[in-house]
């Protein structure tokens, strides 16, 4: 083997690596300049995620184009040359797919960041976030499917299989449609949720008696984080086929109630004044409204309802618990007679004496 045959691959490989790193460094420099011009968005941090797949695409593209032009395979057999070509082609396809997935992620993050900086309505921000997240998932799925299919078609055996599959596509399509009916239903339900604005990431919902916050929405399922940090997972078709409570629709403000069972002698007027004092000291009360009324009565007690308001579901829960705690403590200390009473008769200590009647 001559010196030229030894140096040629070293020069090509070294030059390709040097050019790849140079392009990566240039991309970093340009991204820093762009990030400095737009400090409101983390542009450089987001686009930096594309650096590795970009370098992979550049390196494999250079090697794929140069190894044949420089006759690097002069001492190799045809099978080995074919294997190198196929390996570089597969690496290039994988790199392009990886790069496109990262680009889609960056575009989605930048779009949401810029929109969130301008939009003041939390409901609209959650809606846009939900829509962009589902668009990102769909685009990522399509890119991966196309990349894998393209890589498989580089093998001659897979082309023959593909031709046979196309010949029976009608039958396979019918079978797949019947088998994947539930999955397709969830897929369309996910798109309907995203663009129909039924439920959004961050909404407070009640599903199957479980109260929590929507944490994640995918094309097939939805995750609700409950107040005790459990995850409640349901298919997205649930929200298009069954009724559910969405406490975040129409604004995040909430109205809560606290019920008390008290004696008929309870000082309702003084209790109403005390409720107002308690709410003034409660940081979670938003000041929109309050009230205290007797809503029901029984032979032994009366039902007193305290009405309070708060900015969101978490805050109204805190206000309800605070009001319940403070009013019960106040009644116990100042008006203990107002607590419910249970009247019980004192049982006799001994059985009564039975009359003795003498028979003649």
C-alpha positions as CSV (number, residue, x, y, z in Angstrom):
1,X,0.0,0.0,0.0
2,X,1.5,3.3,-1.1
3,X,1.9,6.4,1.1
4,X,-0.8,8.2,-0.9
5,X,-3.4,5.4,-0.2
6,X,-2.6,5.7,3.6
7,X,-2.7,9.5,3.8
8,X,-5.8,10.0,1.6
9,X,-8.3,8.5,4.1
10,X,-6.6,10.3,7.0
11,X,-6.7,13.6,5.3
12,X,-10.4,13.2,4.2
13,X,-11.5,12.0,7.7
14,X,-9.5,14.7,9.5
15,X,-10.7,17.4,7.1
16,X,-14.3,16.3,7.5
17,X,-14.0,16.4,11.3
18,X,-12.3,19.8,11.3
19,X,-15.0,21.2,9.0
20,X,-17.7,19.7,11.1
21,X,-16.4,21.3,14.3
22,X,-15.8,24.6,12.5
23,X,-19.4,24.6,11.4
24,X,-20.6,23.8,14.9
25,X,-18.5,26.7,16.4
26,X,-19.8,29.1,13.7
27,X,-23.4,28.0,14.5
28,X,-22.7,28.7,18.2
29,X,-21.3,32.1,17.5
30,X,-24.3,33.1,15.3
31,X,-26.7,31.8,18.0
32,X,-25.1,33.8,20.7
33,X,-25.4,36.9,18.6
34,X,-29.1,36.2,17.9
35,X,-29.7,35.5,21.6
36,X,-28.1,38.8,22.6
37,X,-30.5,40.5,20.1
38,X,-33.5,38.8,21.6
39,X,-33.0,38.5,25.3
40,X,-36.8,37.9,25.9
41,X,-36.5,34.3,24.6
42,X,-33.8,31.6,25.4
43,X,-32.9,31.3,21.8
44,X,-29.3,30.2,22.2
45,X,-30.1,27.6,24.8
46,X,-32.9,26.1,22.7
47,X,-31.1,26.0,19.4
48,X,-27.9,24.7,21.0
49,X,-29.9,21.4,21.3
50,X,-29.5,21.1,17.5
51,X,-25.7,21.3,17.5
52,X,-25.0,17.6,17.8
53,X,-27.5,16.3,15.2
54,X,-26.3,19.1,12.9
55,X,-22.7,18.0,13.2
56,X,-23.7,14.4,12.6
57,X,-25.5,15.4,9.4
58,X,-22.6,17.5,8.2
59,X,-20.0,14.8,9.0
60,X,-21.9,11.9,7.4
61,X,-22.8,14.0,4.4
62,X,-19.2,15.0,3.9
63,X,-17.9,11.4,4.2
64,X,-20.7,10.0,2.0
65,X,-19.8,12.5,-0.7
66,X,-16.0,12.4,-0.4
67,X,-15.2,8.8,0.1
68,X,-16.3,7.9,-3.5
69,X,-14.8,11.0,-5.1
70,X,-11.4,10.4,-3.5
71,X,-11.4,6.6,-4.2
72,X,-11.0,5.7,-0.6
73,X,-12.3,2.2,-1.3
74,X,-9.5,1.3,-3.7
75,X,-8.3,-1.6,-1.6
76,X,-11.8,-2.8,-0.5
77,X,-14.1,-5.3,-2.1
78,X,-17.5,-4.4,-3.5
79,X,-19.4,-5.8,-0.5
80,X,-17.3,-3.8,1.9
81,X,-17.8,-0.6,-0.2
82,X,-21.6,-1.3,-0.3
83,X,-21.6,-1.7,3.5
84,X,-19.8,1.6,4.0
85,X,-22.2,3.4,1.6
86,X,-25.2,1.9,3.4
87,X,-23.8,2.7,6.9
88,X,-23.2,6.3,6.0
89,X,-26.6,6.6,4.3
90,X,-28.4,5.2,7.4
91,X,-26.4,7.5,9.7
92,X,-27.3,10.5,7.5
93,X,-31.0,9.6,7.5
94,X,-31.0,9.1,11.3
95,X,-29.1,12.4,11.7
96,X,-31.6,14.3,9.5
97,X,-34.5,12.8,11.4
98,X,-32.9,13.7,14.8
99,X,-32.2,17.2,13.6
100,X,-35.8,17.7,12.4
101,X,-37.2,16.5,15.7
102,X,-34.9,19.0,17.6
103,X,-35.9,21.8,15.2
104,X,-39.6,21.1,15.7
105,X,-39.1,21.2,19.5
106,X,-37.2,24.5,19.3
107,X,-39.9,26.1,17.1
108,X,-42.6,25.0,19.5
109,X,-40.7,26.3,22.6
110,X,-39.9,29.6,21.0
111,X,-43.5,30.1,19.8
112,X,-45.0,29.4,23.2
113,X,-42.4,31.5,25.0
114,X,-43.0,34.6,22.8
115,X,-46.8,34.1,23.1
116,X,-46.7,33.7,26.8
117,X,-44.7,36.9,27.2
118,X,-47.4,38.9,25.4
119,X,-50.6,37.1,26.5
120,X,-52.0,38.0,29.9
121,X,-54.9,35.6,30.0
122,X,-53.7,32.3,31.7
123,X,-56.5,30.4,30.0
124,X,-55.3,31.3,26.5
125,X,-51.7,30.5,27.5
126,X,-52.7,27.0,28.6
127,X,-54.8,26.5,25.4
128,X,-51.8,27.5,23.1
129,X,-49.5,25.4,25.2
130,X,-51.8,22.4,24.8
131,X,-52.2,22.9,21.0
132,X,-48.4,23.3,20.4
133,X,-47.6,20.3,22.6
134,X,-49.9,18.1,20.5
135,X,-48.6,19.5,17.2
136,X,-45.1,18.8,18.4
137,X,-46.0,15.2,19.2
138,X,-47.7,14.6,15.9
139,X,-44.8,16.2,13.9
140,X,-42.3,14.1,15.9
141,X,-44.2,10.9,15.2
142,X,-44.4,11.6,11.5
143,X,-40.7,12.4,11.3
144,X,-39.7,9.2,13.1
145,X,-42.0,7.1,10.9
146,X,-40.7,8.6,7.7
147,X,-37.1,8.3,8.8
148,X,-37.4,4.7,9.8
149,X,-39.3,3.9,6.6
150,X,-36.6,5.5,4.5
151,X,-33.9,3.6,6.3
152,X,-35.7,0.3,5.8
153,X,-36.1,1.0,2.1
154,X,-32.4,1.1,1.6
155,X,-32.3,-2.6,2.0
156,X,-33.3,-4.6,-1.2
157,X,-35.2,-7.2,0.8
158,X,-37.4,-4.6,2.4
159,X,-38.3,-3.2,-1.0
160,X,-39.6,-6.6,-2.0
161,X,-41.6,-6.8,1.2
162,X,-42.9,-3.3,0.6
163,X,-44.1,-4.2,-2.9
164,X,-46.0,-7.2,-1.5
165,X,-47.5,-5.1,1.3
166,X,-48.8,-2.5,-1.2
167,X,-50.5,-5.3,-3.2
168,X,-52.5,-6.3,-0.2
169,X,-52.9,-2.8,1.3
170,X,-56.7,-2.8,1.0
171,X,-57.2,-5.9,3.1
172,X,-54.5,-4.9,5.6
173,X,-56.1,-1.4,5.9
174,X,-59.5,-2.8,6.7
175,X,-58.1,-5.2,9.3
176,X,-55.9,-2.5,10.9
177,X,-58.8,-0.1,11.0
178,X,-61.0,-2.5,12.9
179,X,-58.2,-3.5,15.2
180,X,-57.1,0.0,15.9
181,X,-60.5,1.5,16.2
182,X,-60.0,2.5,19.9
183,X,-56.6,3.9,19.2
184,X,-57.8,6.0,16.3
185,X,-60.7,7.2,18.3
186,X,-58.3,8.4,21.0
187,X,-56.1,10.0,18.3
188,X,-59.0,12.1,16.9
189,X,-60.2,12.8,20.4
190,X,-56.8,14.2,21.3
191,X,-56.9,16.5,18.2
192,X,-60.4,17.6,19.2
193,X,-59.3,18.4,22.7
194,X,-56.3,20.4,21.4
195,X,-58.2,22.5,18.9
196,X,-61.7,22.4,20.4
197,X,-60.4,23.9,23.7
198,X,-62.2,21.3,25.8
199,X,-59.5,20.9,28.4
200,X,-56.0,22.4,28.6
201,X,-52.7,21.7,30.4
202,X,-53.0,23.4,33.9
203,X,-56.8,23.2,34.1
204,X,-58.4,22.1,37.3
205,X,-60.8,19.2,36.6
206,X,-62.9,16.6,38.5
207,X,-62.8,13.2,36.8
208,X,-64.5,10.1,38.3
209,X,-64.7,11.9,41.6
210,X,-60.9,12.8,41.6
211,X,-60.0,16.4,41.9
212,X,-56.7,17.5,40.3
213,X,-54.8,19.5,37.7
214,X,-54.2,18.4,34.1
215,X,-50.5,17.7,33.9
216,X,-50.0,16.1,30.5
217,X,-52.0,15.7,27.3
218,X,-50.9,13.2,24.6
219,X,-52.6,12.0,21.5
220,X,-54.1,9.0,23.4
221,X,-54.2,9.7,27.1
222,X,-54.4,12.5,29.6
223,X,-52.7,12.7,33.1
224,X,-54.3,14.4,36.0
225,X,-52.2,15.2,39.1
226,X,-54.4,14.9,42.2
227,X,-54.1,17.1,45.2
228,X,-52.2,14.3,47.1
229,X,-49.7,14.0,44.2
230,X,-51.1,10.9,42.6
231,X,-51.4,10.6,38.8
232,X,-54.8,9.7,37.4
233,X,-54.5,8.6,33.8
234,X,-57.6,8.4,31.5
235,X,-57.9,8.0,27.7
236,X,-58.6,11.3,25.9
237,X,-61.8,9.9,24.5
238,X,-63.2,10.1,28.0
239,X,-63.4,13.9,27.7
240,X,-65.3,13.8,24.5
241,X,-67.9,11.1,25.5
242,X,-68.6,11.8,29.2
243,X,-69.4,14.8,31.3
244,X,-66.7,16.2,33.5
245,X,-66.1,19.3,35.7
246,X,-63.6,21.9,34.5
247,X,-63.1,24.5,37.2
248,X,-60.8,26.6,35.0
249,X,-63.3,27.3,32.2
250,X,-64.6,30.9,32.1
251,X,-61.9,32.1,34.5
252,X,-59.9,30.7,37.4
253,X,-62.0,32.4,40.1
254,X,-63.8,30.0,42.4
255,X,-66.6,30.2,45.0
256,X,-66.5,27.8,47.9
257,X,-68.9,26.8,50.8
258,X,-68.4,25.7,54.4
259,X,-71.3,24.1,56.2
260,X,-71.8,23.9,60.0
261,X,-74.3,21.9,62.0
262,X,-75.2,23.9,65.1
263,X,-77.8,24.2,67.8
264,X,-80.9,26.3,67.3
265,X,-79.5,28.8,69.8
266,X,-76.4,29.6,67.7
267,X,-75.7,33.4,67.4
268,X,-76.0,33.7,63.6
269,X,-75.5,37.4,63.5
270,X,-72.4,37.4,65.6
271,X,-71.1,34.4,63.5
272,X,-71.6,36.4,60.3
273,X,-69.6,39.3,61.7
274,X,-66.9,36.9,62.9
275,X,-66.7,35.3,59.4
276,X,-66.0,38.7,57.9
277,X,-63.2,39.3,60.4
278,X,-61.7,35.9,59.6
279,X,-61.7,36.6,55.9
280,X,-60.0,39.9,56.3
281,X,-57.1,38.0,58.0
282,X,-57.0,35.3,55.3
283,X,-54.4,36.0,52.6
284,X,-56.1,33.6,50.1
285,X,-59.4,35.4,50.1
286,X,-59.7,37.6,47.0
287,X,-62.3,40.0,48.5
288,X,-64.9,39.4,45.7
289,X,-67.7,38.1,48.0
290,X,-68.8,36.4,51.2
291,X,-72.0,35.5,53.0
292,X,-73.4,33.4,55.9
293,X,-76.9,32.1,55.9
294,X,-79.0,29.4,57.6
295,X,-79.8,27.1,54.8
296,X,-81.6,24.2,56.5
297,X,-83.1,23.1,59.9
298,X,-83.7,19.7,61.5
299,X,-85.5,18.9,64.8
300,X,-82.1,19.0,66.6
301,X,-79.8,21.3,64.6
302,X,-79.6,24.1,62.0
303,X,-77.4,24.1,58.9
304,X,-75.3,27.3,58.5
305,X,-73.6,27.9,55.2
306,X,-70.6,30.2,54.9
307,X,-69.8,31.3,51.3
308,X,-66.3,32.5,50.3
309,X,-64.4,33.4,47.1
310,X,-60.8,33.0,45.9
311,X,-58.6,33.4,42.9
312,X,-58.4,29.7,41.9
313,X,-59.2,26.2,43.1
314,X,-56.2,25.8,45.3
315,X,-56.8,29.1,47.0
316,X,-60.5,28.4,47.6
317,X,-59.6,25.1,49.3
318,X,-57.3,27.0,51.6
319,X,-59.9,29.6,52.4
320,X,-62.5,27.0,53.2
321,X,-60.2,25.1,55.6
322,X,-59.1,28.3,57.3
323,X,-62.7,29.5,57.8
324,X,-63.8,26.1,59.1
325,X,-61.0,26.0,61.6
326,X,-61.3,29.6,62.8
327,X,-65.1,29.6,63.2
328,X,-65.2,26.2,65.1
329,X,-62.5,27.5,67.5
330,X,-64.5,30.7,68.0
331,X,-67.8,28.9,68.7
332,X,-66.1,26.5,71.1
333,X,-64.5,29.4,73.0
334,X,-67.2,32.1,72.9
335,X,-70.4,30.2,72.4
336,X,-70.1,26.6,73.4
337,X,-73.9,26.3,73.9
338,X,-74.2,26.6,70.1
339,X,-72.5,23.3,69.5
340,X,-74.9,20.4,68.5
341,X,-76.4,18.7,71.5
342,X,-77.4,15.1,71.8
343,X,-80.1,14.4,74.5
344,X,-79.9,11.1,76.2
345,X,-82.2,9.8,78.9
346,X,-80.6,8.4,82.1
347,X,-81.2,4.6,82.2
348,X,-82.5,3.1,85.4
349,X,-79.9,1.6,87.7
350,X,-82.0,-1.3,88.8
351,X,-85.0,-3.0,87.1
352,X,-88.3,-1.9,88.6
353,X,-89.9,-4.1,91.2
354,X,-92.8,-6.1,89.9
355,X,-96.0,-6.2,91.9
356,X,-96.6,-9.5,93.8
357,X,-100.1,-10.7,93.7
358,X,-101.2,-13.5,95.9
359,X,-103.7,-15.9,94.5
360,X,-106.4,-17.1,96.8
